Each structure stands twice: as C-alpha cells, then as structure tokens.
C-alpha cells in the first residue's frame, strides 16, 4: 500500500500583498507538490486571524477548522518578515493559537530580512523547543534583492531553497512516521504524554 503523502502547512506571515516572502514560499510549494507532497498554504494576509484571546478564541467560529489544518500537518513552514529582529505580529499571533498540535513535528523557517534574519530564526526555534517540536538545523533567509518580478535570481538562494525542500520532505517524513508510531505505542518517549488512550 502506498504511504500517504507528506502534509505540509506553509504559514505565510507577511501582510503585504505580493510580498517577496510569499513568492519564495510559492517556489518551494511548487517543488514540494512536484515531489508528491500535499501542501496547504495558510497566508495570513488572505486569511487573517483575530488577536488570540485565551478566554474566547478556542470557542469562536472557524477555530476548529484552523486547528484541524494545523493538527493534520506533518511539517510546519513558518515564513515571516524580519520586523526589528523579531517575527511579524501575524506569525506570533498564529503561534499563540496552538501548542500541543506542534509536538513531534518538523518546523521549517523562512525569513525575509535586510539583515541575516538570525534572531528571527532563533526565536522560531525557541518556540519549537517550547512546544516539543523539531527544527531543521538551518533556516532560509533572503532579501528583496534575491528576487526579480517574483522569480528567484540569486543562485545561492535557489540552492538553499532546493536544499530546504529536500530536507523538509525527507526529515519531515521520518519524523511523521515516528510520531505516529509513538502515539500508537506504549513506550516512554516524549510523545507519550500526547496519547489519547
């Protein structure tokens, strides 16, 4: 029996229309789809989220549908602009919505930055660690100069995106298989606390 395709949720955290961030994510999405992955793009400019309020958000209309998209993903791509050395408010708000839906999954970071985006990448890794998720050991960062009319013109960025697409697919699938096995099993791994039985 053929295994189910790897499910990737790509969260685009720029609220700028036709941003360089969404363009680079779009290149990666096409590559993942060509390699047999199922990709769901959650563009926060097109699907804005209300500000997270722990008292009411989880009971609001539409929350269950968003939670199902996050819960069903094997890999989460977190793409954000660099705002003052930090993630965008839209991405932070998205992350506030969830917690144990991230456990045991792979986080992939993409940062549009005029600098190197290192502090932003580190902050996303911290979130992953706090939520018991995994991350690739590197991030993909780029600036406006790496694209022209929505196309990647930087060879360095092109190679970096290809590497990230491959690694997210390969390691995402490995982690997804182990996560499912751990959730079904009875052993002592850190996913044991997330078992429903």
C-alpha positions as CSV (number, residue, x, y, z in Angstrom):
1,X,0.0,0.0,0.0
2,X,1.3,3.4,-1.0
3,X,2.1,5.7,2.0
4,X,0.0,8.8,2.4
5,X,1.7,12.0,1.0
6,X,3.6,14.2,3.5
7,X,1.3,17.0,4.6
8,X,3.0,20.4,4.8
9,X,1.3,23.5,6.2
10,X,3.1,26.7,4.9
11,X,2.2,29.7,7.1
12,X,3.0,33.0,5.3
13,X,3.3,35.7,7.9
14,X,3.6,38.9,5.7
15,X,0.5,41.1,5.4
16,X,2.0,42.8,2.4
17,X,0.3,41.8,-0.9
18,X,2.6,40.1,-3.4
19,X,5.4,40.0,-0.8
20,X,8.8,38.5,-1.6
21,X,8.1,36.1,1.2
22,X,5.0,34.7,-0.5
23,X,6.9,34.5,-3.8
24,X,9.7,32.4,-2.2
25,X,7.2,30.2,-0.4
26,X,5.4,29.8,-3.7
27,X,8.6,28.4,-5.3
28,X,9.0,25.9,-2.5
29,X,5.4,24.9,-2.6
30,X,5.6,24.0,-6.4
31,X,8.7,21.9,-5.7
32,X,7.0,20.0,-2.8
33,X,3.9,19.4,-4.9
34,X,6.1,18.1,-7.8
35,X,7.7,15.7,-5.3
36,X,4.3,14.3,-4.2
37,X,3.7,16.3,-1.0
38,X,0.3,17.7,0.0
39,X,0.7,21.4,0.7
40,X,-1.7,23.7,2.4
41,X,-0.8,27.4,2.2
42,X,-2.1,29.4,5.2
43,X,-1.5,33.0,4.0
44,X,-2.2,35.3,6.9
45,X,-2.8,38.3,4.6
46,X,-5.6,36.4,2.9
47,X,-6.8,34.5,6.0
48,X,-6.3,36.9,8.9
49,X,-6.7,35.6,12.4
50,X,-8.3,37.6,15.2
51,X,-5.9,38.5,18.0
52,X,-5.6,35.5,20.2
53,X,-7.6,35.7,23.4
54,X,-7.2,32.6,25.6
55,X,-10.6,33.1,27.2
56,X,-12.6,33.0,23.9
57,X,-10.5,32.1,20.8
58,X,-11.0,28.4,21.1
59,X,-14.8,28.7,21.1
60,X,-15.0,31.1,18.2
61,X,-16.5,30.1,14.8
62,X,-13.8,28.8,12.5
63,X,-11.3,27.8,15.2
64,X,-11.9,24.1,14.8
65,X,-11.3,24.2,11.1
66,X,-7.9,26.1,11.6
67,X,-6.9,23.7,14.3
68,X,-7.7,20.7,12.1
69,X,-5.4,22.1,9.4
70,X,-2.5,22.5,11.9
71,X,-3.2,19.2,13.6
72,X,-3.2,17.4,10.3
73,X,0.1,18.8,9.1
74,X,3.3,16.7,9.4
75,X,5.6,19.7,8.7
76,X,5.0,23.4,9.5
77,X,6.8,26.0,7.4
78,X,6.9,29.3,9.3
79,X,7.6,32.1,6.9
80,X,8.0,35.6,8.3
81,X,9.4,39.0,7.6
82,X,12.1,40.3,10.0
83,X,10.5,43.1,12.0
84,X,13.0,44.7,14.3
85,X,14.9,41.4,14.7
86,X,11.7,39.5,15.5
87,X,8.8,37.7,13.9
88,X,5.8,39.5,12.5
89,X,2.9,40.1,14.7
90,X,0.8,37.9,12.4
91,X,3.1,34.9,12.9
92,X,3.4,35.4,16.7
93,X,-0.4,35.5,16.8
94,X,-0.7,32.3,14.8
95,X,1.8,30.6,17.1
96,X,-0.2,31.7,20.2
97,X,-3.3,29.9,18.9
98,X,-1.7,26.4,19.2
99,X,0.7,24.4,21.4
100,X,0.4,20.6,21.5
101,X,-0.6,20.5,17.9
102,X,3.1,21.2,17.2
103,X,4.6,18.5,19.3
104,X,6.8,16.0,17.4
105,X,6.5,17.8,14.1
106,X,9.2,19.5,12.0
107,X,9.4,23.3,11.9
108,X,11.0,24.9,8.8
109,X,11.9,28.6,9.0
110,X,12.0,31.1,6.2
111,X,12.8,34.8,6.9
112,X,12.7,37.8,4.6
113,X,15.2,40.2,6.0
114,X,17.6,43.0,5.1
115,X,19.9,41.6,7.7
116,X,20.6,37.8,8.1
117,X,17.4,37.0,10.0
118,X,19.3,35.1,12.6
119,X,17.4,36.4,15.7
120,X,14.1,35.7,14.0
121,X,15.2,32.1,13.1
122,X,16.4,31.6,16.7
123,X,13.1,32.8,18.1
124,X,11.2,30.3,15.9
125,X,13.5,27.6,17.1
126,X,12.8,28.6,20.7
127,X,9.0,28.3,20.0
128,X,9.6,24.8,18.5
129,X,11.6,23.7,21.5
130,X,9.0,25.0,24.0
131,X,6.3,23.1,22.1
132,X,8.3,19.8,21.8
133,X,8.7,20.2,18.0
134,X,11.8,19.7,15.9
135,X,13.5,22.1,13.5
136,X,15.9,21.9,10.6
137,X,19.4,22.8,11.7
138,X,19.3,25.9,9.4
139,X,16.9,28.5,8.1
140,X,16.3,30.1,4.7
141,X,16.8,33.8,4.7
142,X,16.7,36.3,1.8
143,X,16.1,39.9,0.8
144,X,14.2,41.7,-2.0
145,X,17.5,41.8,-4.0
146,X,17.3,38.0,-4.3
147,X,14.2,38.2,-6.5
148,X,13.1,40.0,-9.6
149,X,9.4,40.1,-10.6
150,X,8.6,37.2,-8.3
151,X,11.4,35.0,-9.6
152,X,14.5,33.9,-7.6
153,X,17.5,35.4,-9.3
154,X,20.1,34.6,-6.6
155,X,21.8,31.2,-7.3
156,X,22.7,31.0,-3.6
157,X,19.0,31.4,-2.6
158,X,17.9,29.0,-5.3
159,X,20.3,26.3,-4.0
160,X,19.2,27.0,-0.4
161,X,15.5,26.6,-1.2
162,X,16.2,23.3,-3.1
163,X,18.1,22.0,-0.1
164,X,15.3,23.1,2.3
165,X,12.6,21.5,0.1
166,X,14.5,18.2,0.1
167,X,15.4,18.2,3.8
168,X,11.8,19.1,4.9
169,X,10.4,16.3,2.8
170,X,12.9,13.7,3.9
171,X,13.2,14.5,7.6
172,X,9.6,15.5,7.8
173,X,8.5,12.1,6.6
174,X,10.9,10.3,9.1
175,X,9.6,12.3,12.0
176,X,6.0,11.9,10.9
177,X,6.3,8.1,10.8
178,X,8.0,8.0,14.2
179,X,5.4,10.4,15.7
180,X,2.6,8.2,14.5
181,X,4.3,5.1,15.9
182,X,4.9,6.8,19.3
183,X,1.3,8.0,19.5
184,X,0.1,4.4,18.9
185,X,2.7,2.7,21.1
186,X,3.2,2.3,24.8
187,X,6.8,3.2,25.2
188,X,8.3,6.1,27.3
189,X,9.1,8.6,24.5
190,X,8.3,12.3,24.9
191,X,5.2,11.8,22.7
192,X,3.7,9.5,25.3
193,X,2.0,12.5,27.1
194,X,0.1,13.3,23.9
195,X,-1.5,9.8,23.6
196,X,-5.3,9.9,23.8
197,X,-5.8,6.4,25.2
